[in-house]
């Protein structure tokens, strides 16, 4: 009955043929996030474990990404050097271990020109054998423009030798004898090929004749009014015993070992010995009166150094000085030479004859009054300062040269220690040090002075070290760089290499610094990530981590399902 009732239940009225179901909106046709019924999902322990690992991985990667977003880094940019300066500054502090300040000169050579014996902005200090600056008097010792010979001597050396040679030629044995037998010995160490030595030869011979005349006058005063039995030969020998200063000369070409033993670096070297020991070198004007005046001062200094109760009389160099003044026609007395010349009361232009005469006299006076200098205590020279170099390939060099001597190449040693060498404004690097180390890469400051503290020693003659420097411009455009007042926003890094070079026997060795500026400039800037890069990375972390762990979970599930079957 029930089935019959269900079967005969009346049906609902059918819809009209024209009626249809309502259509879904067109906007619902796009659905990338379709839902799966919850009843079809099943939780597992493996899925739970993977979920926790996925969340931890997302959190860790998000933390690292966030920290990287808030961290800045340095980026290096390369570009053509836009520096329009015509010159670049090089700062240096170099000690020449075995080169006197009298001979140490600096030359600058580039493809645009040559500057010899640069002295502007350069300071020289004499140093002792230990490299210590002991006397401030050695500061800025420059070479004097001295007279190379006495223009009052008109005779040639051949004419002066017609009546005998008064300047005695010495060899190692006779030099030792002369040093032991004479209180004062004045020796000219020369070379036969030296032009300065050839010019000096007549003047040196006249100086020896003056000493012989002084000795003769002294002997005559002793025997005046008394009978004597001197023969002509004995008289000549007696005169030699009365010499106030024995005048000698040594040819360093014939006696090279002797001159090396005496440490002769340039020709001519005029050296005074007292009681057999080195006393001083003469550097004044090579004129007869100037040399006798200097010898008289040396005698006075020796007398002051002796004990007061010594009782020994002087050698009579002052009488030789007077004879020299009479012979050379010099009216100026020793007292006048000791006093500074008076400047004209009515000063005119610098081109006036009176002003020029005063300048010449003052220069001579300053040469005479210079502080005494013992080269044996100060064999080296420290040179410091800065040079302005053309922004073109070139080099600067430290070498031995003298306007008054010819340098002996085999006696020139240019071993040196570099205390400091850098390019550009030194205030820029100091400002970098104050600004902190996060605005330039590690080792940047060290790369601006790569040669500081290096020592370059030569052990053989005719050798020297040459240095090659590649200079790279660095623009300091970092916003955290705070230069001090007047400091540049440009620094220079240096790539250097050094090698030992060999010279011909007739070439004087030199310490050379060859430089070349790179056409490429480097700049550093602070690099940080954009906010949209950060958001993109976070989304990639979330999606990628979820997908990777989903693949892992599916793979693990597939493998475990096969094992159960």
C-alpha positions in Angstrom: 0.0 0.0 0.0 2.8 2.4 0.9 4.6 1.6 -2.4 1.4 2.2 -4.2 0.9 5.5 -2.5 4.5 6.6 -3.3 4.0 5.5 -6.8 0.8 7.4 -7.3 2.1 10.6 -5.6 1.2 13.5 -7.8 4.2 15.0 -9.7 5.0 18.7 -9.5 3.9 20.8 -12.3 6.5 21.0 -15.0 7.9 24.4 -16.0 6.9 26.0 -19.1 8.9 25.1 -22.1 10.4 28.6 -22.4 11.6 28.8 -18.7 15.4 28.2 -17.9 17.7 28.0 -14.8 19.3 31.4 -13.8 22.9 31.7 -15.3 26.0 32.3 -13.1 27.5 35.8 -13.3 30.4 36.1 -15.8 32.7 37.4 -13.1 32.5 34.1 -11.3 33.9 32.3 -14.3 37.5 33.1 -13.2 38.2 31.3 -9.9 41.8 30.2 -9.3 41.1 29.3 -5.7 38.3 26.7 -6.0 37.5 25.0 -2.8 37.7 21.3 -2.0 34.9 20.0 0.3 36.2 19.6 3.8 34.8 16.0 3.9 37.3 15.0 1.2 40.3 16.2 3.2 42.2 13.8 5.5 44.8 14.8 8.1 48.0 12.7 8.7 50.9 12.8 11.0 53.3 13.1 8.1 51.4 16.1 6.8 51.5 17.7 10.2 55.2 17.3 10.5 55.8 18.7 7.1 53.6 21.7 7.9 55.7 22.5 11.0 58.9 22.2 9.0 57.4 24.4 6.2 56.4 27.1 8.7 59.9 27.1 10.3 61.6 27.3 7.0 59.4 30.2 5.9 60.1 32.1 9.2 63.9 31.5 8.9 64.0 32.6 5.3 61.8 35.6 6.0 64.1 36.7 8.8 67.2 36.4 6.7 65.5 38.3 3.9 64.4 41.1 6.3 67.9 41.4 7.7 69.4 41.6 4.2 66.8 44.3 3.3 68.0 46.5 6.2 71.7 45.9 5.5 73.6 48.1 3.0 76.6 47.1 1.0 79.3 48.8 -1.1 79.1 48.8 -4.9 82.0 49.5 -7.1 81.5 51.5 -10.3 84.0 51.9 -13.1 84.0 54.9 -15.5 86.4 57.0 -17.5 88.4 59.3 -15.4 86.7 62.8 -15.6 89.4 64.5 -13.6 90.4 67.7 -15.4 93.3 68.7 -13.1 96.5 69.3 -15.0 98.7 68.0 -12.2 98.6 65.5 -9.4 100.4 65.7 -6.1 102.8 63.1 -4.8 103.8 63.1 -1.1 107.1 61.4 -0.1 109.4 60.9 2.8 112.5 58.9 1.7 115.8 58.3 3.5 118.9 57.8 1.3 121.1 55.7 3.5 124.4 56.4 1.9 124.0 59.7 -0.1 124.9 63.1 1.3 122.4 65.9 1.2 125.0 67.9 -0.7 124.6 65.5 -3.7 121.0 64.4 -3.3 118.8 65.9 -6.0 115.3 65.2 -7.3 114.4 65.4 -10.9 110.9 65.2 -12.4 110.6 63.9 -16.0 107.4 63.4 -18.0 106.3 63.4 -21.7 105.4 67.1 -21.2 108.8 68.2 -20.0 111.7 67.9 -17.4 112.3 69.7 -14.2 115.8 69.2 -12.8 116.9 69.7 -9.2 113.4 70.4 -7.8 113.8 72.2 -4.4 110.3 73.8 -3.9 108.3 72.0 -1.2 111.3 69.7 -0.6 113.1 69.5 2.8 116.4 67.8 3.4 117.8 66.5 6.7 121.2 65.0 7.1 121.1 61.7 9.1 123.8 59.7 10.8 124.7 56.1 10.2 121.8 55.0 12.4 119.3 57.0 10.4 118.8 59.5 13.1 118.5 63.3 12.5 120.8 64.7 15.1 121.2 68.3 14.1 118.6 70.8 12.9 121.5 72.6 11.2 121.3 70.0 8.5 117.8 71.0 7.4 117.5 72.1 3.7 121.2 71.8 3.0 121.4 72.9 -0.6 124.3 73.1 -3.0 126.0 76.5 -3.1 126.8 78.1 -6.4 130.5 78.4 -5.7 133.3 79.7 -7.9 135.1 76.7 -9.5 138.4 78.4 -9.8 140.1 81.7 -9.1 139.8 84.1 -12.0 142.8 86.1 -10.8 145.1 83.2 -11.6 146.0 83.9 -15.3 148.8 81.3 -15.7 148.2 77.9 -17.1 149.2 74.8 -15.1 152.2 74.2 -17.5 153.5 77.8 -16.9 153.2 77.3 -13.1 155.1 74.1 -13.3 158.1 75.7 -15.1 159.8 76.5 -11.8 158.7 73.2 -10.1 155.6 71.5 -8.9 154.6 72.8 -5.4 151.3 70.8 -5.0 152.8 67.3 -4.3 151.2 64.3 -6.0 150.6 61.6 -3.4 150.0 57.9 -3.5 148.9 55.6 -0.6 152.3 55.5 0.9 153.2 59.1 0.6 149.8 60.2 1.7 150.2 58.2 4.9 153.7 59.8 5.4 152.3 63.3 4.8 149.5 62.8 7.3 151.9 61.7 10.0 154.5 64.3 9.4 152.4 67.5 9.0 150.0 69.1 11.4 147.8 70.3 8.6 147.4 68.5 5.3 145.1 69.8 2.5 144.5 67.3 -0.3 142.8 67.6 -3.6 141.2 64.3 -4.6 140.6 64.6 -8.3 140.1 62.6 -11.5 142.0 63.3 -14.7 138.8 63.3 -16.8 137.0 65.7 -14.5 136.4 69.2 -16.0 136.0 70.9 -12.6 139.4 69.4 -11.6 141.2 70.7 -14.7 139.8 74.1 -14.0 140.9 74.0 -10.4 144.5 72.8 -11.1 146.1 76.2 -11.6 144.4 77.7 -8.6 145.5 74.7 -6.5 149.1 75.1 -7.6 149.0 78.8 -6.7 147.7 77.9 -3.3 150.7 75.6 -2.8 153.1 78.4 -3.9 151.5 80.7 -1.4 152.2 78.1 1.4 155.8 77.8 0.2 156.1 81.6 0.2 154.8 81.7 3.8 157.2 79.0 4.8 160.1 80.9 3.2 159.1 84.1 5.1 158.9 82.2 8.3 162.3 80.6 7.9 163.9 83.9 6.8 162.5 85.6 9.9 164.2 82.9 12.0 167.6 83.1 10.4 167.6 86.9 9.8 170.7 88.5 11.1 172.4 85.2 11.7 174.8 83.2 9.7 173.7 79.9 8.4 175.2 77.1 6.4 172.2 76.1 4.4 172.9 74.9 0.9 170.3 75.5 -1.8 168.9 72.0 -1.4 169.0 72.2 2.4 167.2 75.5 2.3 164.4 74.0 0.2 164.0 71.2 2.7 164.0 73.6 5.6 161.3 75.6 3.9 159.2 72.5 3.6 159.5 71.9 7.4 158.0 75.4 8.0 155.0 74.8 5.7 151.8 76.0 7.5 149.7 73.6 5.4 151.1 70.9 3.2 149.3 71.0 -0.1 148.9 67.7 -1.9 146.8 66.0 -4.6 145.7 62.4 -5.3 144.6 61.1 -8.8 141.7 58.9 -8.1 141.9 57.3 -11.5 145.4 56.0 -10.7 144.6 55.3 -7.1 141.0 54.2 -7.1 141.3 52.0 -4.0 142.7 54.9 -2.0 139.9 57.2 -2.9 137.3 54.5 -2.1 139.0 54.1 1.2 138.6 57.8 1.8 134.9 57.6 0.7 135.4 60.1 -2.1 132.0 60.5 -3.9 132.7 63.5 -6.2 135.6 65.3 -7.9 137.2 67.4 -6.8 137.0 66.8 -3.1 139.2 69.2 -1.0 139.9 67.5 2.3 141.8 68.8 5.3 143.6 66.5 7.7 144.9 67.5 11.1 147.4 65.5 13.0 146.9 62.6 10.6 143.1 62.5 11.0 140.2 63.7 8.8 139.1 67.1 10.0 136.8 68.8 7.4 136.0 69.1 3.7 136.1 72.5 2.0 132.9 73.5 0.2 133.4 77.3 -0.3 134.6 79.3 -3.3 137.6 77.7 -4.9 139.7 80.8 -4.8 143.1 81.3 -3.2 142.1 83.9 -0.6 138.8 82.1 0.2 140.7 78.9 0.9 143.4 80.5 3.0 140.8 82.4 4.9 139.0 79.1 5.6 142.3 77.4 6.6 143.0 80.2 9.0 139.6 79.7 10.6 140.3 76.0 11.0 143.6 76.7 12.6 141.9 79.1 15.1 139.4 76.4 15.9 142.1 73.8 16.5 143.9 76.3 18.8 140.7 76.7 20.8 140.3 73.0 21.2 143.8 72.6 22.6 144.4 72.9 26.3 145.4 76.5 27.4 148.6 75.4 29.0 149.7 73.6 25.8 152.1 76.4 24.9 152.4 75.2 21.2 152.4 78.0 18.7 150.1 78.0 15.6 151.2 76.8 12.2 151.3 80.4 10.8 148.4 79.9 8.4 147.4 83.5 9.0 150.7 84.7 7.5 149.9 82.6 4.4 146.5 84.2 4.3 148.1 87.7 4.3 150.6 86.6 1.5 147.7 85.3 -0.5 145.8 88.6 -0.2 148.9 90.5 -1.3 149.5 88.2 -4.3 145.9 88.1 -5.5 145.4 91.9 -4.9 142.5 91.4 -2.4 142.0 94.5 -0.3 139.4 93.0 1.9 140.8 92.0 5.3 140.0 88.9 7.4 138.0 91.0 9.8 136.0 92.4 6.9 135.3 88.9 5.5 134.0 87.8 9.0 131.5 90.7 9.1 128.3 90.8 7.1 128.4 93.4 4.3 126.3 96.5 4.9 123.4 97.0 2.6 123.3 100.3 0.7 121.6 102.9 2.8 119.5 104.1 -0.1 118.0 101.0 -1.6 117.3 101.1 -5.2 115.9 98.5 -7.5 117.2 95.0 -7.4 118.9 95.6 -10.8 121.0 98.5 -9.5 124.8 97.9 -9.4 125.0 98.6 -5.7 122.3 96.1 -4.9 123.8 93.4 -7.1 127.2 94.0 -5.5 125.7 93.7 -2.0 123.8 90.5 -2.9 127.0 88.9 -4.2 128.9 89.8 -1.1 126.1 88.6 1.1 126.1 85.2 -0.7 129.8 84.9 -0.2 129.5 85.8 3.5 126.7 83.2 4.0 128.9 80.5 2.4 131.7 81.3 4.8 129.5 81.5 7.9 127.6 78.2 7.3 127.5 75.9 10.3 130.3 73.3 10.2 129.1 70.0 9.0 130.8 66.6 9.6 129.9 64.3 6.8 131.3 61.3 8.7 128.5 61.8 11.2 125.8 62.4 8.6 126.4 60.0 5.7 122.7 59.9 4.6 119.9 62.3 3.8 116.2 62.3 4.5 114.1 64.0 1.8 110.5 64.8 2.5 107.8 67.1 1.0 105.7 66.9 -2.1 105.9 67.3 -5.9 103.4 68.4 -8.4 103.5 66.0 -11.4 102.0 66.3 -14.8 99.0 64.0 -15.3 101.0 62.2 -18.0 103.3 59.1 -17.9 106.6 60.0 -16.4 108.9 59.4 -13.5 110.7 61.2 -10.7 114.2 60.2 -9.5 116.6 60.7 -6.6 120.1 60.8 -7.7 123.6 62.1 -7.0 124.5 65.3 -8.8 126.5 68.4 -8.1 127.1 71.6 -9.9 130.6 71.7 -8.3 131.7 68.1 -8.6 131.8 65.2 -11.1 130.2 62.3 -9.3 132.1 58.9 -9.1 129.6 56.3 -10.4 131.2 53.4 -8.6 131.0 55.3 -5.3 127.3 56.2 -5.6 125.0 54.1 -3.4 121.3 54.9 -3.6 120.0 52.4 -1.1 116.8 53.9 0.4 114.0 53.4 2.8 110.5 54.7 2.0 108.8 56.0 5.0 105.8 57.4 3.1 104.7 57.6 -0.5 101.2 58.6 -1.7 99.4 60.5 -4.4 96.8 63.2 -4.0 95.6 65.3 -1.1 96.8 63.7 2.2 93.8 65.2 3.9 91.5 63.0 1.9 92.8 59.8 3.4 92.8 61.3 6.9 89.2 62.2 6.4 88.4 58.6 5.3 90.0 57.3 8.5 87.8 59.6 10.6 84.7 58.8 8.6 84.8 55.0 9.4 85.6 51.8 7.6 82.1 51.1 6.3 82.3 53.6 3.4 85.2 51.9 1.6 86.3 48.3 1.1 88.8 46.6 3.5 92.4 47.4 2.7 91.5 50.6 0.8 93.6 52.9 2.9 96.6 50.5 2.8 96.3 50.5 -1.0 97.0 54.2 -1.1 100.4 53.8 0.6 101.6 50.3 -0.4 105.3 51.2 -0.2 105.4 52.7 3.3 108.0 51.0 5.4 109.8 49.2 2.6 113.6 49.2 2.5 115.5 48.8 -0.8 119.3 48.0 -0.3 121.8 47.5 -3.0 124.8 45.3 -2.2 126.9 45.8 -5.3 128.2 48.8 -7.3 126.3 50.1 -10.4 122.9 48.9 -9.1 119.7 50.7 -8.1 116.1 49.9 -7.5 113.4 51.1 -9.9 109.8 51.3 -8.8 106.8 51.1 -11.2 103.5 52.7 -9.9 100.1 52.4 -11.5 97.9 55.1 -10.0 94.1 54.7 -10.0 91.8 57.6 -9.3 89.0 56.9 -6.7 86.1 59.3 -6.4 84.9 59.6 -2.9 81.2 60.3 -3.6 79.9 58.3 -0.6 77.2 60.3 1.2 78.8 59.3 4.6 82.2 60.7 3.6 82.7 63.9 5.5 85.9 65.6 4.2 87.7 68.1 6.5 87.8 71.7 5.4 89.6 72.0 2.1 90.1 68.2 1.7 89.6 66.7 -1.7 86.9 64.2 -2.5 89.4 62.2 -4.6 91.9 59.6 -3.5 94.5 57.5 -5.4 95.3 53.9 -5.0 98.6 52.6 -6.1 99.7 49.2 -7.6 103.4 49.0 -7.4 106.2 46.6 -8.4 110.0 47.0 -7.9 113.0 45.6 -9.5 116.8 45.8 -9.3 118.3 47.6 -12.3 121.9 47.5 -13.5 123.9 50.5 -14.9 126.9 51.0 -17.1 130.2 51.8 -15.4 130.0 55.5 -16.6 126.3 56.0 -15.6 125.5 57.3 -12.0 122.9 55.0 -10.4 119.5 56.6 -9.4 116.4 55.6 -7.5 113.6 55.9 -10.0 109.9 56.0 -9.4 108.0 55.6 -12.7 104.3 56.4 -12.6 101.3 56.0 -14.9 97.8 57.2 -14.2 95.0 54.8 -15.2 92.3 56.2 -17.5 89.7 54.3 -15.5 88.4 55.8 -12.3 86.7 53.9 -9.5 83.9 55.1 -7.2 82.1 53.4 -4.3 78.5 53.9 -3.4 76.1 52.5 -0.8 73.9 49.8 -2.2 70.5 48.8 -0.6 67.5 46.8 -1.7 64.2 48.3 -3.0 61.0 47.7 -1.0 59.3 46.0 -3.9 62.3 43.6 -4.2 61.8 42.8 -0.6 58.0 42.1 -0.9 58.6 40.0 -4.0 61.2 37.9 -2.2 58.8 37.4 0.8 56.1 36.2 -1.5 58.5 33.9 -3.3 59.6 32.5 0.0 56.0 31.7 1.1 54.9 30.3 -2.2 58.1 28.4 -3.0 58.4 26.9 0.4 54.8 25.8 0.5 55.2 24.2 -3.0 58.5 22.5 -2.2 57.3 20.9 1.0 54.0 19.9 -0.8 56.1 18.1 -3.4 58.2 16.4 -0.7 55.1 15.3 1.2 53.5 13.8 -2.0 56.7 12.0 -2.8 57.1 10.6 0.7 53.4 9.5 0.6 53.7 7.8 -2.8 56.8 5.9 -1.6 55.2 4.7 1.7 51.9 3.7 -0.2 53.8 1.4 -2.5 55.6 -0.3 0.4 52.2 -1.0 2.1 50.9 -2.7 -1.0 
